[in-house]
Amino acid sequence: MDGLISGLNAQGGGSRVRLCFLSGALVITAALLSVAAARADEPLIVALGASNTYGKGVARRDAFPAHLERLLRARGVMAVVRNAGINGNTTAQMLARLRAAVPARTRVVVLQPGGNDFRRGISRGQYRANIKRIKRRLRARGIRVVMLRNRLIGKVARSHPRPDGQHFKSAGYRALARILLPRVLSALRK
């Protein structure tokens, strides 16, 4: 590149090349800043949970948060849905990472506490207490919470099962997003 510019400078065309490069760089920078500003104005929804939020067994584009974002955008709601699911997470781990997982501009959290607490011997009382703490902290920040209960997860898993019986095929994550869509739209309107 430097050789090309040096050669053009020797031929008297260097200032035009530099001007073209600078103009192109400015156009690209302005476009990137415009996209970043537009994304900052879009409502942020965070899907906080365990493996069924993460999308265990499928590509990230096939997990329910990605499907939910596409469904919202198809309805004209230019929201960003961030996938904050971590395989194997317990409610205590979700509580511990809440501040980092849910940025300040978040409007709605889809909370999927999952069943990892029970598999690890954590009591139902502690499980419920952690969920209450998560919801209380989010509401204190003005964030609405849409609960994704284990009953619904089980229902979808029975309709679109993977061999483990707990997770879904891609169609199951898509079905879950369709079920969540009206609840998320309602939470955004409040």
N, C-alpha and C positions, 0 to 999 in steps of 0.2 A: 504494500500500500504506500509506504513512504517512498519507495522507488518510483511509483507511478506519479505521485505528487511532485517529486523532484524533477522527473522528466517533463512534466507539464509546466513546471515553473520555468525550466530552461527554454521552453517553447513559448512562454508568455501566457499560458492558460491556467497557471496555478491559482490565481486569485478567484477565478470562476469556479474551480474545483473546490477550493476551500469554502466558498460561499454556498455551493451545493451541499457539501458535507454538513456545514453548520445549519443550513436550512432544514435538511433532512433530520438532523439530530433534534432540532427544536420541535419539528412536527411530531416526531416519535415521542419526545418527552411530554409534550402537551397532550397527546393522545393517552399516554399512560397515566398522567395526572388526572385527566378527565374520567378515565375508567375507575381509578382509585376513589375519586370523589363521588362518583355515582354509586359505587359499591358501599361507601361509607353512609350514604343516605338511605340505602335499602334496609328494611327491617331485618334484624338478625335473630334467627331462631337457633337454639343449641339443642341438639339431641344428646342428652346425658344418660349414659347407661353402661350396660355390659355387652356381652357378645351379640345379642340380637339387635342392639343399636349399631355396634361396630359393623355387623354384616358378616358374621362368621360363615365361611364357606363360599362366599361370593366376592366379586370385585367390588371396590368402594362405590363404583357407579351404579351397582345393583343393590346396595344397602338401602334401607328405608329412608334415611335422611336425604339421599340423592334423589330418590323417587319423589319424596315430598316436595323438594325444591322444584322439580320439573312440573309437578301438578299445580303448585302455587303459581308459577310463572305462566302456565297455560291458562290460568284464571285471571291473569293480569296483575298478580301480586308479585312484584319484583323483590322477593325476599331471598336472603342467603340462609341456607340451612347448614350449620356446621355439625359435623359428626364428631362427637366427643365420647364415643363408646370405646370401652377397653375390655377385651376378652377377660373373663374371670373376675372382674371388679365386684367388690362387695359394696354395700351401702356406706360403710365406714370409709372405704377408699374414695368413693364418690364425694363424700362430705369433705374429706381432706384435700381433694383437688378442685373443689368447687370454684374458688376464686380464680384459679388459672384457667379452668375449662370454660367459664362463663364470663366473657368480657363485659365491660361496663355498658356498652350500647345494646346489649341483648334485650329483646322485648318479650320473648317466650322461650321457656325450656320445656322440652318433651322429656319427662323423667321416666326412665325404664329401670327400676331397681333390680329386676331379675331375681334369680333363685340361688345365686352363689353363696349368700349368707347361710342358707339352710344346708347346702352341701358342705359347708365348713363348720357346721355345728353352732352357728350364732343363733341365739334365741329369737323367737318371734317378737318379743318385747323390745329387744335391742334393734332389730330390723325396723320395727315401726317407729321407734324413737329417732333413729337416724334419718328416716324419711321425713318425719316432722321437722327435724332440724334443717334439712336441706330445703324443704318448702318454706320454712320461716325465714331463712336467710335470703332466699330468692325474692320472696314477697317484700321483705324489708328494703330490697333494692328496686322495688317497683316492677319486678319481672313476674309475668304470669306463668303458671305451671299447668301443663297438660300431663296428667298421669297416664302412663302406659302400663296397665296392670298385668300381672302374670296370667290371669284368666284369659285375657285377649291374646296374649302370646301363645298360650296353650291351644286356643281355638285355631289360630292361624297355623300353628305347627302341625295340628292334626289334618288340616286341609292341604298343606304344601310341605310335607315332611322331608327332612334329610334323614339319613339312616340313624342318627343319634336320637331322633324324636324330639329334640329341643330347639333345633334351628331350622331354617327354611331354605327352600330353593329360591331362586330369584323371584319367581312369581309370588311367593309368600311375602317377601319384603315389599313388593309392589302392592299387594293386597293390603298389607298393614298401613302403607302410606295412604291409600285410598280411604281406609277407615279413619285415620287420624286427620285427614284434610279438613272436614267440617269443624272439628274441635279446635284445630290450629287457627283456622280462619276466624272463628268466634273469639278466640283469645286475642288475636291481632286487632279486632274491632273494639275491644274494651278499652 
